[in-house]
Amino acid sequence: MNTKATFLISIFPLFYSGQTIANRSISDIINYDIKKKSTEDIDGTPYLSDTFSISKINHITNSVETRYNIYTDEIEFKLNNNIYILPKDESLYDTITQSDGTIIKLIQGSYYFVLSKFPKLNLLSKEKISIDKNETLLKNGYNKEETPSYIKEKTIYYILYNDKLIRIDKNFDILKTNLDKKEIVDYLKKNKPSVKNSENLLELTKFLNSINID
């Protein structure tokens, strides 16, 4: 069995279990607004990866090549050598699973990376890229504009619970406010997870799934 077939079979249950919305072909959602190549000269990349990845989009029957533009917060897909933008429709195309296992989910009009697959609560991350307009101060006191650069901002993590995004802040205050449980406070005191450490946050998410939140 070839790699593409294996990939599609492996993710089949994720999207087709209990599905009631009819699937459609990727050609049915082309908006005919072909993405134009930017004429701006900017160093770096706005993409998670410049390379397109074979992907499965829920409610789309055929696999398609996609890449995520972090700067514009858009999923681009390629068809017949043209590049299109996936419509932001949370009732249809809200989950994109790439062949390397990366899962991108559309929530409240923005894309997030799904970092866990627990039954009740899951860890998500949000990436952002901005443009830094580089300038150099010359000896005569004038600023000389240089080629701007794409700059990756710090990753923000969230807990997704009952379709609600709970941001994980430095001291976990938002989490403790939204999930008011003594067990959570005790866990945080004992384990002292770091908001910058995704492994710590995965362990925290696993713990949250092990206790009674409701």
Rosetta blueprint (number, residue, H / E / L):
1 M L
2 N L
3 T H
4 K H
5 A H
6 T H
7 F H
8 L H
9 I H
10 S H
11 I H
12 F H
13 P H
14 L H
15 F H
16 Y H
17 S L
18 G L
19 Q L
20 T L
21 I L
22 A L
23 N L
24 R E
25 S L
26 I H
27 S H
28 D H
29 I H
30 I L
31 N L
32 Y L
33 D L
34 I L
35 K L
36 K L
37 K L
38 S L
39 T L
40 E L
41 D L
42 I L
43 D E
44 G L
45 T L
46 P L
47 Y E
48 L L
49 S L
50 D L
51 T L
52 F L
53 S E
54 I E
55 S E
56 K E
57 I E
58 N L
59 H L
60 I E
61 T L
62 N L
63 S L
64 V E
65 E E
66 T E
67 R E
68 Y E
69 N E
70 I L
71 Y L
72 T L
73 D L
74 E E
75 I E
76 E E
77 F E
78 K E
79 L E
80 N L
81 N L
82 N E
83 I E
84 Y E
85 I E
86 L L
87 P L
88 K L
89 D L
90 E L
91 S L
92 L L
93 Y L
94 D L
95 T E
96 I E
97 T E
98 Q E
99 S L
100 D L
101 G L
102 T L
103 I E
104 I E
105 K E
106 L E
107 I E
108 Q L
109 G L
110 S E
111 Y E
112 Y E
113 F E
114 V E
115 L L
116 S L
117 K L
118 F L
119 P L
120 K L
121 L E
122 N E
123 L E
124 L E
125 S E
126 K E
127 E L
128 K L
129 I E
130 S E
131 I E
132 D E
133 K L
134 N L
135 E E
136 T E
137 L E
138 L L
139 K L
140 N L
141 G L
142 Y L
143 N E
144 K E
145 E E
146 E L
147 T L
148 P L
149 S E
150 Y E
151 I E
152 K E
153 E L
154 K L
155 T L
156 I E
157 Y E
158 Y E
159 I E
160 L E
161 Y E
162 N L
163 D L
164 K E
165 L E
166 I E
167 R E
168 I L
169 D L
170 K L
171 N L
172 F L
173 D H
174 I H
175 L H
176 K H
177 T H
178 N H
179 L L
180 D L
181 K L
182 K H
183 E H
184 I H
185 V H
186 D H
187 Y H
188 L H
189 K H
190 K H
191 N H
192 K L
193 P L
194 S L
195 V L
196 K L
197 N L
198 S H
199 E H
200 N H
201 L H
202 L H
203 E H
204 L H
205 T H
206 K H
207 F H
208 L H
209 N H
210 S H
211 I L
212 N L
213 I L
214 D L
